[in-house]
Amino acid sequence: MNNSFYNDFAARFAASTLPSLVRSFNSQVGKRGFNSVRAAHDQALIDELVRRGIDVSAVFDGTTLSFAHHVELDNNRLVIR
């Protein structure tokens, strides 16, 4: 993963609201392409959610991240819609 891209996304997500982070997650649902920029985006997004104390276990098991379904925030947890 490109650290420059990761750092850019991490800074952007750190300044974002929680609803904005959820929208960023949902914007990735159904996208099939994958490259180093998307890897940096996805990792920075999950890292920021976890940093804020959000339970991401519905979409991330510590290794695999799933963008199969849209999510919403419910009591500091991402839940599948």
N, C-alpha and C positions, 0 to 999 in steps of 0.2 A: 504494500500500500504506500502511496506517495504521501509522505509526512506534510508536505506543503499544502496539498489539497485537504488533508485531515485537519491541519491547524486552521485553515481558512473556514472550513465548515464548523469546527468546534467553536471558533470565535462567534460566528454567525448564530449558532444555536444557543450559545450562552447568553446572548442578548435577546433571544426570542421568548415570547410568552408560551405557556403550556399549550393553549389552543393552536398556536402556530406550529409547534412541534408535532402535534397530532395531525394537523393538515399536511405537514411535510411527510410524515409516515404514510398517510393515506394516499398521497400523490404517487407513491411508489407501487401501490397495489396494481398487479396485472402487468407491470413492465417486465419484459423478458431479457432485455440487454443487460450485460454486466461487464464492467471494466474497472480500472483502478480508481477512477473518479467516483463511480457509484459506490465502490467498496469503502472509500474514505467517507463519503456522505453517510452511508448506512451506519458505519461504526461510530462516527461522531454523533449521529442522532441518538443511537441507543446509549452511548456513553453519557450524553447530556441528560437523557431521561432518568437513567440510573443515578447520576450525580444529584438530581433533584429529589430522589427518593421514590420515584415512580416504579411500581412493580410491573416489569415487562415480561413476566414469565409466560403470558399467553402467546407471545410472538418470538421469544428468544430464550433458549435453554442454556445459554452460556457458550454455545458453539454455533448453533444453527439459528438463523434469523429468517422468519417467514413473513412474506408480504402477500400471502394468499387471500387475506381478508382485511376489510377496513376495520378500524378500531375506534374506540372512543374512550375518554377518560372518565373513570368512575371511582371515586374515593381513593385517589392516588394509585390507581391500577389501570393499565391498558386492558380493555376487554374487547373481545370480538363482537362486532355488530351483527 
